Each structure stands twice: as C-alpha cells, then as structure tokens.
Amino acid sequence: MRKKYNTSHRNRVVKTRLSEEEYADFTERLAPYGISQSEFLRQAIRRTTIRPVVHVSAVNDELLAAVGSLAFF
C-alpha cells in the first residue's frame, strides 16, 4: 500500500553540498521551527514567513500563559 500525503506529488529533486560550517548554520536556523529540512527550504524558496511550530500540552501551560499575556500591536 502506498503512503498518502497531504501535499501534491513532487518529483523534482534538488541536491546541494554544504561545508561543515554551512551545514551547522543551516541546522541551527532550522532547529527552532520543528519542520523538516525540505519544508524549510520550500518555505524559504516561496519567501513565506517561516514560523516555529508551538506544541501545547499540560507541561507548558506556563509558556502558554506567558504568550497569552503578550500585547500585540
């Protein structure tokens, strides 16, 4: 049985080589977002705003309360 995805079928592959320094920078930028390398690159190519994924659970109610108390202008 084939795996089903929510995204359209993609059949183009982009390969690149990075130095250790470039790869370290790339993974450092990617880490806070909680998304795959591929999705990070897709969003960067489309120049969309890359936003971190926030997971809410009983463990981080304090964080949720702090975010909720922020004033947005």
N, C-alpha and C positions, 0 to 999 in steps of 0.2 A: 504494500500500500504506500502510495506517495504521500509525502508530508505536504500539508496545505499551509499557505502563508497568507497574511492579510495584505501583503504588498503585491504589486504587479510582478509578473515574471521578469527577471533580469537575466540577461545572457551576455553582457559585456563585462570583461574583467580588466581592471586597471592594476598594474603591478608597478611597484617602485622599490628602490633600495634606499635605505637610510643609514647614516653613520650612527654610531652608538649615541653620540650627543643629540642628533636629530630625533632618534627614536625615544630617548629619555625625555626630551621636550614634548614630543607628541603624546606619549603615555601620561605625562604629568598634566597636560592640558585636557586629556580625555577623562582622567580619573574622576573628577567631581560630577560628571554628568550621568553616570550609570547607564550608558548606552554602548553599543558595540562600536568597534573601530569603523566598520562600514557605514553605520548610521551617522556617526560623527562626520565622516567625510562627505556623505550625501548632503547633510545639512550645511556644511561649510561650502560646498560647491553651489548650492542653491542660495547661499547667503542669507539663510534664515537665521533667526536668533536661536542659538544653542542654549537650552536651559537644562539645569540639573533636574533629575528625577527625584522627587521627595517622597519617601515611603513613610506613611503614618502608621504608628502602632501604639499600643499601650505603653511601650517602653519610652517613647519620645514625646509624651504629652507635654512635657516642659518646653520642648522646642516648638511644638505647635502653638502653645500659649504665647511664647515669645514672638513668633512670627505674626500671630493674630493681633498682637498689641502694637505692631509697627504701623506708623502713619504713612500712607502713600499719597503723594501729591500729584 
